[in-house]
């Protein structure tokens, strides 16, 4: 069986590395990893951490590309690769432009598609944009839908592609975060190196770790997020670390509003091992990231989600996460409650696993082997 795994962004790579490792560990499967290069420098960090390399690098990114241009380039470049390599199945992940365009290229080539992390829904095509459209489109195309939760599987059963095989596996992101967390705990040199990188943090202060990059927050949304961080930084026992996304729509606003502000550290994007270390060190995770909504509960860290809707309701329902939007007062109130009420914090910080137990990749590959080559 020839399996092709395609990804292009760092979140995809993090969540697909367990699948790649599992595929390559099994006899009778030839695995080709294709990188579109959508997040070039960030991808290199993930490949190094997991000891892997892409077999094919499409290198599709050029400065200031639009979404239509990215989509067209991936579709054309990958179509050529598929015609030359003839895989039996193409694996894509999640809701990126890479995943959607790759699934479409496979569909045009008549090659079956497996969608890892299928069935997530906000039921609002504008939030997150364009991710909600991307995942709906992929789920229409794929014949194997690996849903991370029972809720996402139920979403799929209500929709068009009822003939696809739906399998609930948990989320491969939990495989990765638990793997890297254990590695940091067991590798003293790695732990010491990462700790030294963040030696500027004050161990006596409570860390609020922030990530933000969603397109729906560009402009006013990020202005409001910055207002909330300035307010939180007024607390003398708190310090904020914000690894700032490279997108100019994020970077320009955040650096313009928060640079050189007391109690706020702006940092370049960090590697995945560093992010896991920081999540474990943090008191609170303030994010609009889908991955951190999943990883935070597994690490026992409360997550405040800076969005109005989420396609990951399971963490909200179990109390590990809370939707706070981008309203500064709402964000500050939620942070204050977690910091000021020890009993409330303890209830919100119990490790929980609404997105799986860390065996998703094994279940996915077991299913593929059971089905055999299409």
C-alpha positions in Angstrom: 0.0 0.0 0.0 1.3 3.4 -0.9 0.2 6.1 1.5 0.8 9.8 0.8 0.6 12.3 3.6 0.3 16.0 2.7 0.7 19.0 4.9 2.0 22.5 4.8 1.6 24.3 8.1 3.1 23.7 11.5 -0.1 22.7 13.2 -0.8 20.1 10.5 2.8 18.8 10.8 2.5 18.5 14.6 -0.7 16.5 14.3 0.3 14.4 11.4 3.8 13.4 12.7 2.3 10.6 14.9 0.5 9.3 11.8 3.7 9.4 9.7 5.7 7.6 12.4 3.0 5.0 12.8 2.7 4.4 9.0 6.5 4.1 8.6 6.6 1.6 11.5 4.2 -0.8 9.8 5.3 -3.5 7.3 3.6 -3.5 3.9 3.1 0.3 3.7 5.2 2.7 1.7 4.8 6.2 2.9 5.5 9.4 1.0 5.4 12.7 2.9 4.7 15.8 0.9 5.2 19.3 2.2 3.7 22.2 0.5 5.9 24.6 2.5 3.0 26.9 3.6 4.8 27.5 6.9 8.4 27.0 5.7 10.6 27.9 8.8 8.0 26.6 11.3 7.9 23.2 9.5 11.6 22.7 9.8 11.4 22.9 13.6 8.7 20.1 13.6 10.6 17.9 11.3 13.8 18.2 13.4 11.9 17.5 16.7 10.3 14.3 15.3 13.4 13.2 13.3 11.6 13.2 10.0 12.1 14.8 6.5 9.6 15.4 3.7 10.1 13.2 0.6 8.8 15.9 -1.6 8.8 19.7 -1.0 6.5 21.7 -3.3 7.8 25.0 -2.0 4.7 26.9 -3.1 5.0 30.0 -1.0 5.9 33.4 -2.4 5.6 36.8 -0.7 2.1 38.3 -0.3 0.2 35.4 -1.9 -3.5 35.5 -1.8 -5.6 32.5 -0.8 -6.7 31.9 -4.4 -3.1 31.9 -5.5 -2.0 29.5 -2.7 -4.9 27.2 -3.6 -4.2 27.2 -7.3 -0.5 26.5 -6.8 -1.1 23.6 -4.5 -3.7 22.1 -6.8 -1.5 22.3 -9.8 1.8 21.2 -8.2 0.3 18.3 -6.2 -1.7 17.1 -9.3 1.6 16.7 -11.1 3.1 14.7 -8.1 0.0 12.5 -7.9 0.3 11.7 -11.7 3.9 10.7 -11.2 3.7 8.7 -8.0 0.3 7.0 -8.1 -0.4 6.7 -4.3 -3.3 4.4 -3.2 -4.5 7.0 -0.7 -3.9 10.6 0.3 -4.0 11.7 3.9 -4.8 15.3 4.8 -5.4 17.0 8.1 -7.8 19.5 9.5 -8.9 22.7 7.8 -6.0 24.5 6.1 -5.8 25.7 2.6 -3.1 23.0 2.0 -5.5 20.3 3.2 -8.5 21.5 1.1 -6.5 22.0 -2.1 -4.7 18.6 -1.6 -8.0 16.8 -1.1 -9.3 18.4 -4.3 -6.2 17.4 -6.3 -6.6 13.8 -5.1 -10.4 13.9 -5.9 -9.6 15.1 -9.5 -7.0 12.3 -9.8 -9.5 9.6 -8.6 -7.4 8.8 -5.5 -9.3 8.1 -2.2 -8.8 10.7 0.6 -8.5 10.1 4.4 -9.3 13.1 6.5 -7.7 13.2 9.9 -9.6 15.5 12.3 -12.8 15.4 10.4 -16.2 16.7 11.4 -15.3 19.8 13.4 -18.0 22.4 12.9 -18.7 26.0 14.0 -21.7 26.1 11.6 -20.6 29.6 10.5 -18.6 29.8 7.3 -17.2 33.2 8.4 -15.8 32.0 11.7 -13.1 30.7 11.4 -12.5 31.8 7.9 -11.6 30.1 5.6 -11.2 27.1 7.8 -14.8 26.2 8.3 -15.3 26.0 4.5 -12.1 24.0 4.1 -13.1 21.2 6.4 -16.6 21.0 5.1 -15.3 20.7 1.6 -12.8 18.0 2.6 -15.4 16.0 4.4 -17.5 16.0 1.2 -14.6 14.5 -0.7 -13.0 12.0 1.7 -14.0 8.3 1.9 -12.3 7.8 5.3 -13.3 10.3 8.0 -11.3 10.1 11.2 -13.3 12.1 13.7 -11.6 13.1 17.0 -14.7 13.0 19.1 -18.3 11.5 19.1 -19.6 15.1 18.6 -17.6 15.5 15.4 -18.7 12.1 14.2 -22.3 13.0 14.8 -21.8 16.2 12.8 -20.6 14.1 9.9 -23.6 11.8 10.0 -25.9 14.8 9.5 -24.2 15.9 6.3 -23.8 15.0 2.6 -21.1 12.3 2.7 -23.1 9.6 4.4 -21.3 6.8 2.4 -17.9 7.7 3.9 -16.5 5.5 6.7 -16.5 7.5 10.0 -14.2 6.3 12.7 -13.8 8.0 16.1 -10.1 7.9 17.0 -9.3 10.9 19.3 -7.1 13.7 18.1 -3.6 13.0 16.9 -2.6 16.4 18.5 -2.9 14.6 21.9 -0.5 11.9 20.7 2.0 14.7 19.9 1.6 16.8 23.1 1.9 13.8 25.4 4.9 12.4 23.4 6.8 15.7 23.6 5.8 16.4 27.2 7.3 13.0 28.2 10.4 13.7 26.2 11.0 17.0 28.0 10.5 15.3 31.3 12.9 12.5 30.5 15.6 14.5 28.6 17.5 16.7 31.0 19.6 18.4 28.3 16.5 19.3 26.3 14.7 20.6 29.4 17.7 22.7 30.5 18.2 24.2 27.0 14.5 25.2 26.8 14.5 26.6 30.3 17.6 28.7 29.5 15.9 30.1 26.4 13.2 31.5 28.7 15.5 32.5 31.5 14.1 36.1 31.3 10.8 34.9 32.8 10.3 35.5 36.5 9.7 32.3 38.4 8.0 34.2 41.2 5.3 35.4 38.8 2.3 33.7 37.3 2.6 33.2 33.6 -0.2 33.9 31.2 0.7 32.4 27.8 -1.0 34.1 24.8 -1.3 33.0 21.2 -3.5 34.7 18.6 -3.6 34.6 14.8 -7.2 34.2 13.6 -8.2 36.1 10.5 -11.6 37.0 11.9 -9.8 39.0 14.6 -7.7 41.1 12.2 -8.1 44.8 12.8 -10.4 45.7 15.7 -10.3 42.2 17.2 -6.6 42.4 17.8 -6.8 45.9 19.1 -9.3 44.7 21.7 -7.0 41.7 22.5 -4.1 44.1 23.1 -6.4 46.2 25.4 -7.1 43.1 27.5 -3.4 42.2 27.8 -2.5 45.7 28.9 -5.2 45.4 31.6 -4.1 42.0 32.7 -0.4 43.2 32.9 -1.5 45.7 35.6 -1.5 42.8 38.1 1.9 42.9 39.7 2.1 39.1 40.3 1.5 38.3 36.6 3.6 38.4 33.5 2.5 37.7 29.9 4.4 35.9 27.2 3.1 36.3 23.7 4.9 34.5 20.8 3.7 36.7 18.0 2.5 35.2 14.8 4.5 36.3 11.7 1.4 37.4 9.8 1.7 41.2 9.3 -1.9 41.7 10.2 -1.1 40.3 13.7 2.5 41.4 14.1 1.9 45.1 13.2 -0.9 45.6 15.7 0.6 43.6 18.5 4.1 45.1 18.3 2.7 48.6 17.8 0.5 48.3 20.9 2.5 46.1 23.3 6.2 46.6 22.6 8.2 47.7 25.7 5.1 47.5 27.9 5.9 46.4 31.5 4.9 42.9 32.3 4.5 41.8 28.7 7.1 39.8 26.8 6.7 39.7 23.0 8.6 36.8 21.5 9.3 35.4 18.0 7.3 32.2 17.2 8.7 29.3 19.2 9.3 25.7 18.4 6.8 23.0 19.4 8.9 21.6 22.2 9.3 25.1 23.5 5.5 25.7 23.3 4.8 22.5 25.2 7.3 23.6 27.9 5.6 27.0 28.1 2.1 25.5 28.3 3.2 23.3 31.2 4.8 26.3 33.0 1.9 28.7 32.4 -0.9 29.4 34.9 -3.4 30.3 32.1 -3.6 29.8 28.4 -5.2 32.7 26.4 -5.6 31.7 22.8 -7.6 31.5 19.6 -5.7 28.4 18.5 -7.5 25.2 17.9 -4.5 23.1 18.9 -4.1 24.7 22.3 -7.8 24.3 23.0 -7.1 20.5 22.7 -3.7 20.4 24.3 -4.3 22.6 27.3 -6.9 20.3 29.0 -4.5 17.3 28.6 -1.8 19.3 30.3 -4.1 20.5 33.1 -4.1 24.2 32.1 -7.2 26.3 31.9 -7.9 27.7 28.4 -9.6 31.0 27.7 -10.6 31.0 24.0 -10.6 34.4 22.3 -13.3 33.6 19.9 -17.1 33.9 19.9 -17.7 30.4 18.6 -15.6 27.2 18.5 -15.7 24.0 16.6 -14.2 22.3 19.7 -17.1 22.4 22.2 -15.9 19.4 24.2 -13.4 21.3 26.3 -16.1 23.9 27.0 -18.5 21.3 28.1 -16.1 19.6 30.5 -15.1 22.9 32.1 -11.5 23.0 30.9 -12.0 25.9 28.5 -14.2 29.0 28.3 -15.2 31.2 25.4 -14.3 34.8 26.1 -14.3 36.4 22.7 -12.2 39.6 22.2 -14.0 41.8 24.7 -11.3 43.3 27.1 -13.6 43.3 30.1 -14.8 39.8 29.5 -11.2 38.5 29.2 -9.9 40.4 32.2 -12.9 39.1 34.4 -12.2 35.5 33.4 -8.4 35.9 34.1 -9.1 37.5 37.5 -11.4 34.7 38.6 -8.9 32.1 37.7 -6.1 33.9 39.6 -8.2 35.0 42.6 -10.3 31.9 43.3 -8.1 28.9 44.2 -11.0 26.4 44.3 -12.3 27.6 40.9 -8.8 27.3 39.4 -8.3 23.8 40.9 -11.6 22.6 39.3 -10.6 24.1 35.9 -7.0 22.8 35.9 -7.6 19.1 36.4 -6.1 17.2 33.5 -8.9 16.0 31.2 -8.9 14.2 27.9 -12.0 15.1 25.8 -10.0 14.8 22.6 -8.5 11.3 23.1 -6.0 9.3 25.1 -2.9 9.6 22.9 -3.5 6.5 20.7 -5.2 8.2 17.7 -2.4 7.5 15.2 -2.3 3.8 16.0 -6.1 3.6 15.6 -6.0 5.4 12.3 -3.3 3.1 10.8 -5.0 0.0 12.2 -8.1 1.0 10.3 -6.3 1.7 7.1 -4.5 -1.7 7.3 -7.8 -3.5 8.0 -9.4 -1.9 4.9 -6.4 -2.6 2.7 -5.5 -0.8 -0.5 -8.5 0.9 -2.1 
